[in-house]
Amino acid sequence: MSKLMLPLTILLLFHLSIGCTGQVPSTVHPENSKKNNPAEQTINTKSIENDTIPSSIEQEKLRPQEPNHQYGDIILKPLGGTYSLLRDGRQIIREEHPGILIYDQPKGEQHTTNWKIEFYDISTKKLKKQINLEKTSPYRQEKYKKIEFGGFGGSDSNDEAPPSDSSRNYSNLPSPDNYRTDNLVTLSSGGHICVRHELYKLAGNMLVGFELTVVIYDSSGQEIRSMLMNHSVESPYISRDGKYFAFIYGTHTTDNLFDDWNGNLIIYELKLGKKVLHYVFDHGERIRNMNEVERDGLLCIKSRAGLDHSHVSKIVLIDLYKRELYQRQFSKPEWSEALKSWKSYTGLVQKYQFTSKKF
C-alpha cells in the first residue's frame, strides 16, 4: 500500500489520551502530569539501567553468514539482511525469520501483494505448513464479485477523495460498487506474524469505505487471533511471548482517508482480545513508524513538529513487559544536544526527565 503523506495543519501544543477498556481516556501533559494524576511519576531510571540492552534491534533479521538457504528446489540468496529469491529484478520470496518464507506476487505493473506463507523445519528443510492468503482472506471474489488487487491512491491518478468537513466527517456517501483488496505480511522479531487483509470500498473511483481483518499467527503457523477493524494498521508488532499486539495508525502513517486525523498507538492483549492502551497524538504531531529498540519488548515512536517536521519533538517509549509508557517533549535545541551525546534510549531517559504511566 502506498504511503502518501497528507498536508496537515501544524499545532505547537500537544496532548495525549490514554484509555484502557472500560475507562474514559484522560489527557496528560508532561509538565504537570504529577499534579493531574498521582500515578504519573518521573521515570525510575534505576529500574532499567541495569538491564542488558544491545545497541540496536529495530527488527531482528537473519544474519547472512551462508552463501544461500535452500528449501527443496528453492534457493535463497542474501539480500539486505534477509534471504531472497528474485525474478526479473523483483523479489518473489523472502525469508526474514529462519524457516518462514513469504511469497510476493506481482499484481499489475506497480503493485505486489503477499499471497502465501510457508513454514519449514529448520533441521530437515522439509515443508511443515503453508497458508494461502488469497484463500484465507475474507475478501474474495465469491463474496465481492467486482474486486481487484491494489490499494487506494498512489499510482492510480483517477482515484477521488470523498468530500468531508474540516474534521474529516463523511456523510451521504454512495454505496460501493467495486472493491480493492491487499494482503500484507509483517514478521516481528520473535517470528510471530501479522497478516493484514485490507478492503477498500469504492463507488466508481471514489473511496467510500475501508475495512481491515488482522490475523495473528505464531512462528509455527498456528492462528492466535483474528480481529476486524475499520482503520489501518501500521508498524505492527507482536511480542516474543505472543502476549501483546501493538501498532500505530492515522493519516500521518498511511493514505487511508478513513483513518483518524491524529496519530494513534494501540496495544492489545491477544489472549483476551482486550485493548490495554490507546494513546492519541496531537493533530500537529507527525509520526511515521514504530520500532523495537535496544531490547525485546521496548518500542519507540518519534513524533516530529515544526513547519517542515525536521526535528524530533517527542519520544514515546513503551515497555510491553513492564506495561509502562514513558514520554517526553523535546525542544529543538534539546534534541540537538541529545543527538550529540547519544548513547542509547536508556541513556536518554537517564539524562532527561521523562514521565511514565502504567497501563
Secondary structure as GFF3:
##gff-version 3
##sequence-region A 1 359
A	DSSP	beta_strand	17	18	.	.	.	ID=ss1
A	DSSP	beta_strand	26	27	.	.	.	ID=ss2
A	DSSP	three_ten_helix	30	32	.	.	.	ID=ss3
A	DSSP	alpha_helix	33	36	.	.	.	ID=ss4
A	DSSP	beta_strand	41	42	.	.	.	ID=ss5
A	DSSP	alpha_helix	46	49	.	.	.	ID=ss6
A	DSSP	beta_strand	69	71	.	.	.	ID=ss7
A	DSSP	beta_strand	74	79	.	.	.	ID=ss8
A	DSSP	beta_strand	82	87	.	.	.	ID=ss9
A	DSSP	beta_strand	90	97	.	.	.	ID=ss10
A	DSSP	beta_strand	100	106	.	.	.	ID=ss11
A	DSSP	beta_strand	112	120	.	.	.	ID=ss12
A	DSSP	beta_strand	127	132	.	.	.	ID=ss13
A	DSSP	alpha_helix	133	136	.	.	.	ID=ss14
A	DSSP	beta_strand	147	149	.	.	.	ID=ss15
A	DSSP	beta_strand	178	187	.	.	.	ID=ss16
A	DSSP	beta_strand	193	203	.	.	.	ID=ss17
A	DSSP	beta_strand	206	217	.	.	.	ID=ss18
A	DSSP	beta_strand	223	229	.	.	.	ID=ss19
A	DSSP	beta_strand	234	238	.	.	.	ID=ss20
A	DSSP	beta_strand	244	249	.	.	.	ID=ss21
A	DSSP	beta_strand	264	269	.	.	.	ID=ss22
A	DSSP	beta_strand	274	280	.	.	.	ID=ss23
A	DSSP	beta_strand	290	292	.	.	.	ID=ss24
A	DSSP	beta_strand	298	305	.	.	.	ID=ss25
A	DSSP	beta_strand	311	319	.	.	.	ID=ss26
A	DSSP	beta_strand	324	329	.	.	.	ID=ss27
A	DSSP	alpha_helix	332	340	.	.	.	ID=ss28
A	DSSP	alpha_helix	345	351	.	.	.	ID=ss29
A	DSSP	beta_strand	355	358	.	.	.	ID=ss30
###
